[in-house]
Amino acid sequence: MLVCTGLCPCAHDLRAAVTLAPPVDPAFDLNVEIWVSTRLPSPSDNGTRAAPYGIGIPGGFDAFMLQFRGVHNVTFRFEAGVYETGGNYELPSSRESSPEAWEPDEGWRMIGAGIDQTILKLTSPLEELPTKYAVVGNSRSGRVLRHFELAHMTIDANGQELAEKLDSNFGCVFLTGTYIFVHDLLCLGGFNALSPHASNAATHRELFILGLGGRSGFHATNNVIERCEVRISPSSPKAFPGAIEGLTTAIVNGANTFTADGVNYLSYSPVIRDCFVRGTDPRRRLNGISMFGTVDGITVSNRVTDARFGFYSDDGLVSPRAFITGNTLSNVVVGVYFNYNGSSNRWDQLAILNNDILLWADPDNFSPDIQNYGINLVGAPDPMPASFYRTVVAGNQIHSARPAPSRGRPMDYGIQVVRHSQACVSSNTIDLLRDRNALKVLREPVRGEEYLFTNNVNARGLQLIVHDRSLPGCRSDDPPSVEQCRYVSDYFWPPVVSREFGFASRYPRPLEYPWRTNATPRVTLLWTTDSATLTGLVRQKEAGSETSVVSRKRNEGSLLMAVYAPIQADYYMWLRIASQGWENTGFFDVEVDGVRQLFGLTTRNATTNWTWQALTERVPIVYTNRLRLLSLDRGWHEIRLFTRDPGVKVSRFCLTTAEPSALTLNDRIMGRLEADGRFSAETASEDHWSTTVLATEATVHSPMEWVRNESHLFDAYVASPVEQRGEVVFRVPIPRTGDYEAALLMAPDRRDPSHASGYLIIDGREWTVACDYFSEWRWTTYIGASEQAARAAKSNRFRLAPGWHTIAYRCRQSGVGIGGIRMSAVP
C-alpha cells in the first residue's frame, strides 16, 4: 500500500481519476449507417440491418470500401465473418502506390460484431517491395485522418504466412490523425519480416502493430486506445534465418516530429488504457507499450507480459507531461525504460505511479550481460541539457522472480534515475535478491540536480539505501556494499516541493471534442431524369429499371428539369453521371430560370462507372473543383443542364441544403437513405407536400435515451425511462403558409401497454398525442388538446407559416417509443 510522505504527491487514487473522451464522438452525429455482410451480393441489398450489402466475392471488401473514397461521416456495421483485404502500406516518397488501396476517411466508424466474430484479415498485399503493411491504415496517402472509430473486431495481419512471400513487415493498425478512438480489438499476426536484402530496411525496420500518431505539420489530439489485446506471433520478430531483427512495438500512441521551423508537433491527451500485450520471449526486441512526444499522455491499467520492455521511450522530442500509472508488467527485462543517454530530447513532467512489475524469470540464465530493471530512467550527460526536469516515481511494486528458495537473479535492479533536474522517488516497495540493488541515482553535480528519496522499503518493510553512482569508486552497478556509496541529500527541500511535483496528484483533463454546432436541418430532394425535357439528347434504358439520358455531340444538347424548392435556401446540386473514361467530362453550364451561370461539373477520375458528382465552380481553362451553391427561392424553378462531352450519361439529379462534409453521395449511401426514408424519391409537389424527420436526425434531451430498434423498420428510436422527463426535438421545414397534418411514429411501453401517450409541442404550444389503440409501431394522428393548448382544437391539423419550425415530443409516460415525425400539407 502506498504511504504518502507529504512531500511527494499521493498516487493511490489516480487510477479512478482518469477521464476519457466520450464513447461516441459527437462528430458522428451526422453519420449514415451502412450494414455489411460476407454473404453474396443481391440486387435487393440496401445497407440496412435487414438487407446488408453483401460483399462475399473475391476482392469484394476492398472494392466496396473504395466506393467510399472521399465520402465522410459513414458508420460501417460489419456482421460476423472473415473480410479479406489488401490493406494499406508505406512506401518511399519516390514511389507511387496502387490506386486499389482503400483508407478510412473523416467521420468514419468501422464497428464489428465482436472480437472473434468479425475478422479483418490481410491476405492479398498489393506491393511487392519491402515496406510496412497495416490492415487498417492511411500511410499510402499520408493524409491526416480526423474523427475515426475502429472497434469490436479481430484484426489479423497474417504476417507469418505473408513473410514467406514478401520482405516486409506486417502490422494491424497504424493511423496518422486526431480524435481517433480504437477499442475492443484483438490484434493478431503482427510480424517484422524484413530480410538482409531489403533495400529500404532502415526505413521500415521498426514495426508498430497497433499505432496512432501524427506527422510533420500536424498536432494529434485526443487519440484513445482502449481495451485492445495484441498477441505476438510465436517466432516474431525474425521471419527466417538471417533476417534483420527489427524492433517491434505492440501498442504506440504518440507523435514525434520536429520541423525546420522549430515547431514541435506533439500528441495532445493520448490515452492507452486497459490493454493487454502478450509476448513470447523477453529476449526478443519487443516493446509492449510506447508513448512519445506527448502533452498530458496517459498510460493506465494495461498489462504487458513476456516482453523486453513493458513501457519504452527513447526518441520523444519535447514531451511536456506523461503518466504511466497502474499498469501490470510481468516477465519483462525492464518494466519502464526511458533511454535518453545520447539525446537532447527531454521530458518536462513525468509521473510513474502504482505500477506492479515482475522482472524476467529465467533460472538458467545468470549472464552478467543481462540486467533487469523495474524502472530505469536514463538522461543525457553534461554538457547536454537534462533530459528530465521533474520526475515522480511513487507507489510502485517491483518483484524479482525467485525460482528456488536460495536462488534469484543477482543482476535484478529496482529503480534507477540518471541525470534528472528534480526527481522524487517515494513510497515504492522493491523485493529483490539484493537490497543494495534496489535504488540507484546517477547525478551530474555540476548541474545542481536535486533528488528526494523517501519511504522506499523492501518486502519486509525495511527502509532501502540509495546507491549514488556519481560518488568516487561507486560507479559499479553491483558494489559489495553501498554504505560508502550512500546518497545523502546536501540541501533542505522547502515546502514548495509539493507544489513542484503536484502535477502527479491529478490527471489532466483531455481536450474537449470540437463539438459541431447543430447542423442546419436538411432539405434533400431527388429526381430522375426520365421526367426531363430533352434537347439534342437521347433517353436510354439502363440495366434494371433505371433510365438515363446521354449526349450526342460535344457542346450540344441539354436537359430541362422543373423542380420545386420547399424553402428559400442555398442548395448543393449533385448528379449521378457516367463518362466515357476521359479525364475531364461532365456538364458545361447551368441555367437557372433562364439565367446562364458559370458552373461546371467534372469527374476527373477517368472512369466509366456511375458516380455521384457535386456541381463545382467553372473558370475557363482553370478547374478549381470548388463546390458551388444554387440560391433558390421557395417555389418552382427551371434548371437546364448543358452537356460538354459526347457520351456522358446522367440518370439522377439531387438538390440538398446539406454540406458535403455531412452528406456525400454515392450509390451505396443513396440506397441506404432511400431505404430508411430520409431521402424523398419523388418530385416535391406544391399540392401534395410531405416530409419525414426520423429521431436519428433529431436532438435528444436527457433522460431520453437511444434504443436499438429490432423491427428493422428503422435503426433506432428514443424513449425515456422515467415519467414526465426528457424530450426529443425535431426541426421541420414548411414550404408555404397552409394547413398541415402531423403524424408521429410511436409504440407504447412493451412492459406496460397502458403507457401510450405524451406531449407534442409545436412552436411552443402543447398538445396530447396518444397511441393507445394499437400495440406496435405505427403512425398515429391522434392528437388532442391538453390543458395548456387551445380548447378549440378539434383535429391534428395545424396552421403553419413557411420556414423552419421546432416540433418536440415531451415524455409523459415512461417507455413510449418515438421513431420520427411526419408533416404533410392538407389539400
Solvent accessible surface area in square Angstrom, and as a share of the most:
residue,aa,sasa,rsa
1,M,210,0.94
2,L,23,0.12
3,V,88,0.50
4,C,52,0.31
5,T,47,0.27
6,G,62,0.59
7,L,60,0.30
8,C,4,0.03
9,P,19,0.12
10,C,49,0.29
11,A,1,0.01
12,H,99,0.44
13,D,100,0.52
14,L,5,0.03
15,R,113,0.41
16,A,99,0.77
17,A,50,0.39
18,V,12,0.07
19,T,67,0.39
20,L,41,0.20
21,A,17,0.13
22,P,55,0.35
23,P,99,0.62
24,V,70,0.40
25,D,5,0.03
26,P,10,0.06
27,A,3,0.02
28,F,13,0.05
29,D,99,0.51
30,L,39,0.19
31,N,20,0.10
32,V,3,0.02
33,E,22,0.10
34,I,0,0.00
35,W,28,0.10
36,V,0,0.00
37,S,9,0.06
38,T,47,0.27
39,R,90,0.33
40,L,121,0.60
41,P,70,0.44
42,S,43,0.28
43,P,147,0.92
44,S,79,0.51
45,D,19,0.10
46,N,42,0.21
47,G,0,0.00
48,T,18,0.11
49,R,99,0.36
50,A,67,0.52
51,A,20,0.16
52,P,9,0.06
53,Y,8,0.03
54,G,2,0.02
55,I,12,0.06
56,G,28,0.27
57,I,89,0.45
58,P,138,0.87
59,G,54,0.52
60,G,6,0.06
61,F,7,0.03
62,D,22,0.12
63,A,59,0.46
64,F,2,0.01
65,M,2,0.01
66,L,48,0.24
67,Q,76,0.34
68,F,0,0.00
69,R,132,0.48
70,G,37,0.36
71,V,6,0.04
72,H,48,0.22
73,N,2,0.01
74,V,0,0.00
75,T,4,0.02
76,F,0,0.00
77,R,47,0.17
78,F,6,0.02
79,E,54,0.24
80,A,54,0.42
81,G,22,0.21
82,V,77,0.44
83,Y,6,0.02
84,E,99,0.44
85,T,1,0.00
86,G,0,0.00
87,G,1,0.01
88,N,2,0.01
89,Y,3,0.01
90,E,49,0.22
91,L,29,0.14
92,P,50,0.32
93,S,124,0.80
94,S,102,0.66
95,R,97,0.35
96,E,159,0.71
97,S,38,0.24
98,S,26,0.17
99,P,97,0.61
100,E,97,0.43
101,A,1,0.00
102,W,6,0.02
103,E,14,0.06
104,P,3,0.02
105,D,9,0.04
106,E,45,0.20
107,G,0,0.00
108,W,1,0.00
109,R,31,0.11
110,M,0,0.00
111,I,8,0.04
112,G,11,0.11
113,A,58,0.45
114,G,15,0.15
115,I,70,0.35
116,D,88,0.46
117,Q,96,0.43
118,T,1,0.01
119,I,44,0.22
120,L,4,0.02
121,K,57,0.24
122,L,0,0.00
123,T,37,0.22
124,S,59,0.38
125,P,34,0.22
126,L,58,0.29
127,E,15,0.07
128,E,142,0.64
129,L,90,0.45
130,P,16,0.10
131,T,0,0.00
132,K,39,0.17
133,Y,4,0.02
134,A,9,0.07
135,V,0,0.00
136,V,0,0.00
137,G,1,0.01
138,N,4,0.02
139,S,36,0.23
140,R,57,0.21
141,S,51,0.33
142,G,32,0.30
143,R,113,0.41
144,V,28,0.16
145,L,7,0.03
146,R,105,0.38
147,H,13,0.06
148,F,0,0.00
149,E,4,0.02
150,L,0,0.00
151,A,0,0.00
152,H,68,0.30
153,M,1,0.01
154,T,1,0.01
155,I,0,0.00
156,D,23,0.12
157,A,0,0.00
158,N,17,0.09
159,G,0,0.00
160,Q,78,0.35
161,E,97,0.44
162,L,1,0.00
163,A,5,0.04
164,E,140,0.63
165,K,139,0.59
166,L,22,0.11
167,D,44,0.23
168,S,0,0.00
169,N,0,0.00
170,F,0,0.00
171,G,1,0.01
172,C,0,0.00
173,V,0,0.00
174,F,50,0.21
175,L,0,0.00
176,T,17,0.10
177,G,0,0.00
178,T,8,0.05
179,Y,20,0.08
180,I,1,0.00
181,F,19,0.08
182,V,0,0.00
183,H,13,0.06
184,D,25,0.13
185,L,0,0.00
186,L,4,0.02
187,C,0,0.00
188,L,48,0.24
189,G,13,0.13
190,G,0,0.00
191,F,4,0.02
192,N,0,0.00
193,A,0,0.00
194,L,1,0.00
195,S,4,0.02
196,P,74,0.46
197,H,162,0.72
198,A,11,0.08
199,S,114,0.73
200,N,24,0.12
201,A,10,0.08
202,A,96,0.74
203,T,83,0.48
204,H,0,0.00
205,R,103,0.37
206,E,59,0.26
207,L,3,0.02
208,F,38,0.16
209,I,0,0.00
210,L,0,0.00
211,G,0,0.00
212,L,1,0.01
213,G,4,0.03
214,G,16,0.16
215,R,101,0.37
216,S,56,0.36
217,G,49,0.47
218,F,18,0.07
219,H,70,0.31
220,A,0,0.00
221,T,19,0.11
222,N,3,0.02
223,N,0,0.00
224,V,5,0.03
225,I,0,0.00
226,E,16,0.07
227,R,110,0.40
228,C,3,0.02
229,E,35,0.16
230,V,0,0.00
231,R,91,0.33
232,I,17,0.09
233,S,8,0.05
234,P,104,0.66
235,S,47,0.30
236,S,1,0.01
237,P,3,0.02
238,K,79,0.34
239,A,21,0.17
240,F,66,0.28
241,P,134,0.84
242,G,57,0.55
243,A,8,0.07
244,I,45,0.23
245,E,44,0.20
246,G,1,0.01
247,L,32,0.16
248,T,2,0.01
249,T,1,0.01
250,A,0,0.00
251,I,0,0.00
252,V,2,0.01
253,N,0,0.00
254,G,3,0.03
255,A,2,0.02
256,N,48,0.24
257,T,29,0.17
258,F,111,0.46
259,T,32,0.18
260,A,119,0.92
261,D,103,0.53
262,G,44,0.43
263,V,58,0.33
264,N,23,0.12
265,Y,30,0.11
266,L,13,0.07
267,S,1,0.00
268,Y,64,0.24
269,S,8,0.05
270,P,0,0.00
271,V,3,0.02
272,I,0,0.00
273,R,59,0.22
274,D,63,0.33
275,C,3,0.02
276,F,27,0.11
277,V,0,0.00
278,R,106,0.39
279,G,7,0.07
280,T,59,0.34
281,D,34,0.17
282,P,7,0.04
283,R,135,0.49
284,R,75,0.27
285,R,71,0.26
286,L,7,0.03
287,N,2,0.01
288,G,0,0.00
289,I,3,0.01
290,S,6,0.04
291,M,1,0.00
292,F,26,0.11
293,G,0,0.00
294,T,0,0.00
295,V,26,0.15
296,D,23,0.12
297,G,0,0.00
298,I,5,0.02
299,T,1,0.01
300,V,0,0.00
301,S,26,0.17
302,N,1,0.01
303,R,129,0.47
304,V,1,0.01
305,T,28,0.16
306,D,37,0.19
307,A,0,0.00
308,R,70,0.26
309,F,27,0.11
310,G,0,0.00
311,F,5,0.02
312,Y,28,0.11
313,S,1,0.01
314,D,51,0.26
315,D,58,0.30
316,G,0,0.00
317,L,34,0.17
318,V,41,0.23
319,S,0,0.00
320,P,38,0.24
321,R,51,0.19
322,A,1,0.01
323,F,0,0.00
324,I,1,0.01
325,T,0,0.00
326,G,7,0.07
327,N,3,0.02
328,T,59,0.34
329,L,4,0.02
330,S,29,0.18
331,N,35,0.18
332,V,0,0.00
333,V,20,0.12
334,V,9,0.05
335,G,0,0.00
336,V,0,0.00
337,Y,37,0.14
338,F,0,0.00
339,N,48,0.25
340,Y,1,0.01
341,N,74,0.38
342,G,71,0.69
343,S,22,0.14
344,S,73,0.47
345,N,27,0.14
346,R,77,0.28
347,W,2,0.01
348,D,38,0.20
349,Q,45,0.20
350,L,1,0.00
351,A,0,0.00
352,I,0,0.00
353,L,1,0.00
354,N,22,0.11
355,N,2,0.01
356,D,59,0.31
357,I,0,0.00
358,L,69,0.34
359,L,0,0.00
360,W,10,0.03
361,A,46,0.36
362,D,24,0.13
363,P,48,0.30
364,D,131,0.68
365,N,34,0.17
366,F,70,0.29
367,S,38,0.24
368,P,95,0.60
369,D,130,0.67
370,I,39,0.20
371,Q,63,0.28
372,N,0,0.00
373,Y,9,0.04
374,G,0,0.00
375,I,0,0.00
376,N,14,0.07
377,L,0,0.00
378,V,21,0.12
379,G,0,0.00
380,A,0,0.00
381,P,43,0.27
382,D,64,0.33
383,P,127,0.80
384,M,56,0.25
385,P,71,0.45
386,A,10,0.08
387,S,0,0.00
388,F,1,0.00
389,Y,82,0.31
390,R,78,0.29
391,T,0,0.00
392,V,0,0.00
393,V,0,0.00
394,A,1,0.01
395,G,12,0.11
396,N,0,0.00
397,Q,72,0.32
398,I,1,0.00
399,H,55,0.25
400,S,8,0.05
401,A,16,0.12
402,R,117,0.43
403,P,64,0.40
404,A,34,0.26
405,P,147,0.93
406,S,100,0.65
407,R,111,0.41
408,G,4,0.04
409,R,4,0.02
410,P,31,0.19
411,M,28,0.12
412,D,2,0.01
413,Y,0,0.00
414,G,0,0.00
415,I,0,0.00
416,Q,8,0.04
417,V,0,0.00
418,V,3,0.02
419,R,21,0.08
420,H,0,0.00
421,S,31,0.20
422,Q,40,0.18
423,A,0,0.00
424,C,0,0.00
425,V,1,0.00
426,S,2,0.01
427,S,11,0.07
428,N,0,0.00
429,T,39,0.22
430,I,1,0.00
431,D,39,0.20
432,L,6,0.03
433,L,73,0.36
434,R,74,0.27
435,D,51,0.26
436,R,67,0.24
437,N,1,0.00
438,A,1,0.00
439,L,1,0.00
440,K,1,0.00
441,V,0,0.00
442,L,10,0.05
443,R,46,0.17
444,E,28,0.13
445,P,88,0.55
446,V,119,0.68
447,R,60,0.22
448,G,53,0.51
449,E,15,0.07
450,E,55,0.25
451,Y,0,0.00
452,L,21,0.10
453,F,31,0.13
454,T,32,0.18
455,N,42,0.22
456,N,4,0.02
457,V,28,0.16
458,N,5,0.02
459,A,62,0.48
460,R,170,0.62
461,G,48,0.46
462,L,101,0.50
463,Q,117,0.52
464,L,18,0.09
465,I,43,0.22
466,V,12,0.07
467,H,0,0.00
468,D,1,0.00
469,R,30,0.11
470,S,35,0.23
471,L,55,0.27
472,P,127,0.80
473,G,76,0.73
474,C,2,0.01
475,R,137,0.50
476,S,61,0.39
477,D,37,0.19
478,D,36,0.19
479,P,6,0.04
480,P,125,0.79
481,S,54,0.35
482,V,9,0.05
483,E,99,0.45
484,Q,137,0.61
485,C,0,0.00
486,R,100,0.36
487,Y,23,0.09
488,V,105,0.60
489,S,45,0.29
490,D,122,0.63
491,Y,66,0.25
492,F,174,0.72
493,W,25,0.09
494,P,60,0.38
495,P,113,0.71
496,V,46,0.27
497,V,2,0.01
498,S,54,0.35
499,R,177,0.65
500,E,40,0.18
501,F,0,0.00
502,G,12,0.12
503,F,9,0.04
504,A,0,0.00
505,S,48,0.31
506,R,142,0.52
507,Y,19,0.07
508,P,17,0.11
509,R,187,0.68
510,P,29,0.18
511,L,87,0.43
512,E,138,0.62
513,Y,14,0.05
514,P,71,0.45
515,W,163,0.57
516,R,82,0.30
517,T,125,0.73
518,N,126,0.65
519,A,49,0.38
520,T,96,0.56
521,P,27,0.17
522,R,56,0.20
523,V,8,0.05
524,T,19,0.11
525,L,11,0.06
526,L,2,0.01
527,W,7,0.02
528,T,52,0.30
529,T,0,0.00
530,D,73,0.38
531,S,82,0.53
532,A,8,0.06
533,T,83,0.48
534,L,43,0.21
535,T,77,0.45
536,G,30,0.29
537,L,16,0.08
538,V,53,0.30
539,R,100,0.37
540,Q,63,0.28
541,K,137,0.58
542,E,29,0.13
543,A,103,0.80
544,G,70,0.68
545,S,99,0.64
546,E,48,0.21
547,T,25,0.14
548,S,0,0.00
549,V,1,0.00
550,V,23,0.13
551,S,6,0.04
552,R,155,0.57
553,K,123,0.52
554,R,130,0.47
555,N,93,0.47
556,E,86,0.38
557,G,14,0.13
558,S,5,0.03
559,L,0,0.00
560,L,37,0.18
561,M,4,0.02
562,A,62,0.48
563,V,0,0.00
564,Y,0,0.00
565,A,0,0.00
566,P,2,0.01
567,I,11,0.06
568,Q,135,0.60
569,A,25,0.20
570,D,70,0.36
571,Y,0,0.00
572,Y,22,0.08
573,M,1,0.00
574,W,13,0.04
575,L,1,0.01
576,R,26,0.10
577,I,0,0.00
578,A,1,0.01
579,S,7,0.04
580,Q,93,0.41
581,G,24,0.23
582,W,125,0.44
583,E,106,0.48
584,N,46,0.23
585,T,1,0.00
586,G,0,0.00
587,F,6,0.02
588,F,63,0.26
589,D,6,0.03
590,V,1,0.00
591,E,35,0.16
592,V,12,0.07
593,D,75,0.39
594,G,57,0.55
595,V,94,0.54
596,R,122,0.44
597,Q,56,0.25
598,L,100,0.50
599,F,3,0.01
600,G,5,0.05
601,L,7,0.04
602,T,15,0.09
603,T,10,0.06
604,R,96,0.35
605,N,67,0.34
606,A,61,0.47
607,T,29,0.17
608,T,89,0.52
609,N,106,0.54
610,W,58,0.20
611,T,29,0.17
612,W,12,0.04
613,Q,34,0.15
614,A,10,0.08
615,L,2,0.01
616,T,14,0.08
617,E,21,0.09
618,R,29,0.10
619,V,61,0.35
620,P,82,0.51
621,I,161,0.82
622,V,85,0.49
623,Y,62,0.24
624,T,59,0.35
625,N,66,0.34
626,R,150,0.55
627,L,66,0.33
628,R,84,0.31
629,L,69,0.34
630,L,3,0.01
631,S,92,0.59
632,L,4,0.02
633,D,85,0.44
634,R,97,0.35
635,G,14,0.14
636,W,122,0.43
637,H,19,0.09
638,E,93,0.42
639,I,0,0.00
640,R,58,0.21
641,L,1,0.00
642,F,42,0.18
643,T,6,0.03
644,R,46,0.17
645,D,3,0.01
646,P,37,0.24
647,G,13,0.12
648,V,3,0.02
649,K,47,0.20
650,V,2,0.01
651,S,0,0.00
652,R,42,0.15
653,F,1,0.00
654,C,0,0.00
655,L,0,0.00
656,T,0,0.00
657,T,27,0.16
658,A,4,0.03
659,E,98,0.44
660,P,26,0.16
661,S,50,0.33
662,A,8,0.06
663,L,6,0.03
664,T,21,0.12
665,L,5,0.02
666,N,17,0.08
667,D,58,0.30
668,R,60,0.22
669,I,3,0.01
670,M,2,0.01
671,G,20,0.19
672,R,2,0.01
673,L,7,0.03
674,E,58,0.26
675,A,45,0.35
676,D,16,0.09
677,G,40,0.39
678,R,42,0.15
679,F,12,0.05
680,S,44,0.28
681,A,65,0.50
682,E,134,0.60
683,T,62,0.36
684,A,10,0.08
685,S,33,0.21
686,E,61,0.27
687,D,92,0.48
688,H,135,0.60
689,W,12,0.04
690,S,59,0.38
691,T,32,0.19
692,T,42,0.24
693,V,19,0.11
694,L,14,0.07
695,A,0,0.00
696,T,45,0.26
697,E,69,0.31
698,A,19,0.15
699,T,52,0.30
700,V,38,0.22
701,H,80,0.36
702,S,99,0.64
703,P,26,0.16
704,M,12,0.05
705,E,86,0.39
706,W,125,0.44
707,V,50,0.28
708,R,90,0.33
709,N,3,0.01
710,E,121,0.54
711,S,47,0.30
712,H,92,0.41
713,L,117,0.58
714,F,16,0.06
715,D,27,0.14
716,A,15,0.12
717,Y,28,0.11
718,V,0,0.00
719,A,9,0.07
720,S,3,0.02
721,P,67,0.42
722,V,62,0.36
723,E,90,0.40
724,Q,109,0.49
725,R,149,0.54
726,G,14,0.14
727,E,34,0.15
728,V,0,0.00
729,V,26,0.15
730,F,1,0.00
731,R,97,0.35
732,V,1,0.00
733,P,7,0.05
734,I,0,0.00
735,P,0,0.00
736,R,51,0.19
737,T,74,0.43
738,G,11,0.11
739,D,57,0.29
740,Y,1,0.00
741,E,65,0.29
742,A,0,0.00
743,A,2,0.02
744,L,0,0.00
745,L,14,0.07
746,M,0,0.00
747,A,9,0.07
748,P,8,0.05
749,D,9,0.05
750,R,158,0.58
751,R,191,0.70
752,D,55,0.29
753,P,82,0.52
754,S,84,0.54
755,H,38,0.17
756,A,2,0.02
757,S,13,0.09
758,G,0,0.00
759,Y,38,0.14
760,L,1,0.00
761,I,17,0.09
762,I,6,0.03
763,D,74,0.38
764,G,67,0.64
765,R,122,0.44
766,E,24,0.11
767,W,14,0.05
768,T,26,0.15
769,V,0,0.00
770,A,7,0.06
771,C,0,0.00
772,D,100,0.52
773,Y,129,0.49
774,F,19,0.08
775,S,90,0.58
776,E,98,0.44
777,W,28,0.10
778,R,115,0.42
779,W,79,0.28
780,T,0,0.00
781,T,58,0.34
782,Y,135,0.51
783,I,10,0.05
784,G,26,0.25
785,A,33,0.26
786,S,5,0.03
787,E,130,0.58
788,Q,130,0.58
789,A,9,0.07
790,A,45,0.35
791,R,166,0.61
792,A,81,0.63
793,A,29,0.22
794,K,181,0.77
795,S,57,0.37
796,N,15,0.08
797,R,140,0.51
798,F,17,0.07
799,R,165,0.60
800,L,11,0.05
801,A,55,0.42
802,P,62,0.39
803,G,26,0.25
804,W,67,0.24
805,H,18,0.08
806,T,57,0.33
807,I,0,0.00
808,A,8,0.06
809,Y,2,0.01
810,R,98,0.36
811,C,4,0.02
812,R,84,0.31
813,Q,46,0.20
814,S,14,0.09
815,G,18,0.17
816,V,2,0.01
817,G,2,0.02
818,I,0,0.00
819,G,0,0.00
820,G,0,0.00
821,I,1,0.01
822,R,77,0.28
823,M,1,0.00
824,S,27,0.18
825,A,11,0.08
826,V,25,0.15
827,P,137,0.86
